[in-house]
Amino acid sequence: MKPERNSDKTFEDYLEAMLMLKEKNGYVRSIDVATQLEVTKPSVTYTTKRLKERGYITMDQDNLIYITDEGMKIATKIYNRHKMLSKFFMDLGVDETTALEDACKIEHDISETTFDALCKYVEKHTPKQK
């Protein structure tokens, strides 16, 4: 199990995982979030309560999780960073497992300025597909 953190990075991790689960399954359940993030069910319960308090998610009577517009802004930002960074690292020759792990580490901490510059660099140096 991964260590559990209580911070904005944790919220970003949870929202990103929820978005990924929604895309994969069409729905989001707490148990799936726990499995995806390799954390305990009580940790998911605690963090989803905090996410609800901040207005990032809602839950229905069946405890299915829905990401609000505010939560979606954060989830999409982090998920897009993750995908771009992972692809960039793999294009450099890094194996997929390492690229995905490193993208997870960097996606939260990289500044907008540096990420934007990296995106521009990649766009400029990536051959256009026909």
C-alpha positions in Angstrom: 0.0 0.0 0.0 1.1 3.5 -0.8 1.4 6.0 2.1 -1.7 8.1 2.6 -1.4 11.9 2.3 -3.8 14.6 3.3 -3.2 17.6 1.0 -4.2 19.2 -2.2 -2.0 16.6 -4.0 -4.1 13.9 -2.4 -7.3 15.6 -3.7 -5.7 15.8 -7.1 -4.8 12.1 -7.0 -8.3 11.1 -6.0 -10.0 13.3 -8.6 -7.7 12.1 -11.3 -8.4 8.5 -10.3 -12.1 9.1 -10.3 -12.0 10.6 -13.8 -10.0 7.6 -15.1 -12.5 5.2 -13.5 -15.4 7.2 -15.0 -13.9 6.9 -18.4 -13.1 3.2 -18.0 -16.2 2.0 -16.2 -18.8 4.7 -16.8 -19.3 5.0 -13.0 -17.2 5.6 -9.9 -17.4 3.6 -6.7 -15.3 4.1 -3.5 -14.0 0.6 -3.6 -12.7 1.1 -7.1 -11.0 4.3 -6.0 -9.3 2.4 -3.2 -8.1 -0.3 -5.6 -6.9 2.3 -8.2 -4.9 4.3 -5.6 -3.9 1.3 -3.5 -5.3 2.9 -0.3 -7.7 1.7 2.3 -11.5 2.0 2.1 -11.5 4.2 5.3 -9.0 6.5 3.6 -11.3 6.8 0.6 -14.3 7.5 2.9 -12.3 10.2 4.7 -11.1 11.9 1.6 -14.4 11.7 -0.3 -16.0 13.5 2.6 -13.4 16.3 2.3 -13.9 16.4 -1.5 -17.7 16.7 -0.9 -17.1 19.5 1.6 -15.0 21.4 -1.0 -17.7 20.9 -3.7 -15.5 18.7 -5.9 -17.8 15.6 -5.9 -21.3 14.6 -5.0 -22.6 11.1 -4.2 -26.0 9.6 -4.8 -28.1 7.3 -2.6 -26.2 4.3 -4.0 -22.9 5.9 -3.1 -21.9 6.4 -6.7 -19.5 9.3 -7.0 -19.9 12.2 -9.4 -17.3 14.8 -10.1 -18.7 18.4 -10.1 -17.6 21.0 -12.6 -15.1 22.4 -10.1 -13.7 18.9 -9.4 -13.6 18.2 -13.2 -11.4 21.2 -13.8 -8.8 19.8 -11.4 -9.2 16.2 -12.5 -8.8 17.1 -16.2 -5.8 19.3 -15.6 -3.9 16.6 -13.7 -5.0 13.8 -16.0 -3.9 15.8 -19.1 -0.5 16.5 -17.5 -0.2 12.8 -16.6 -0.9 11.7 -20.2 1.4 14.3 -21.7 4.3 13.6 -19.3 4.0 9.8 -19.6 4.0 10.0 -23.4 7.0 12.4 -23.4 9.0 10.1 -21.2 8.2 7.1 -23.3 9.1 9.0 -26.4 12.5 9.6 -24.8 12.9 5.9 -24.4 11.8 5.4 -20.8 10.0 2.2 -20.2 6.2 2.5 -19.6 6.2 1.6 -16.0 8.8 4.1 -15.1 7.3 6.8 -17.3 3.9 6.4 -15.6 5.4 6.4 -12.1 7.5 9.5 -12.9 4.6 11.3 -14.5 2.6 10.7 -11.3 5.4 12.3 -9.2 5.8 15.3 -11.5 2.3 16.1 -12.6 1.4 17.8 -9.3 4.5 19.9 -8.7 5.5 21.2 -12.2 4.6 24.8 -12.6 2.2 26.0 -15.3 5.0 27.9 -16.9 7.3 24.9 -17.2 4.5 22.6 -18.3 3.4 25.0 -21.0 7.0 25.4 -22.2 7.3 21.6 -22.3 4.1 21.3 -24.3 5.3 23.9 -26.8 8.7 22.1 -27.1 7.0 18.8 -27.7 4.6 20.3 -30.2 7.5 21.9 -32.1 9.7 18.8 -32.1 7.1 16.1 -32.7 6.6 15.2 -36.4 3.1 16.0 -37.6 1.1 12.8 -38.4 -0.8 12.7 -41.7 
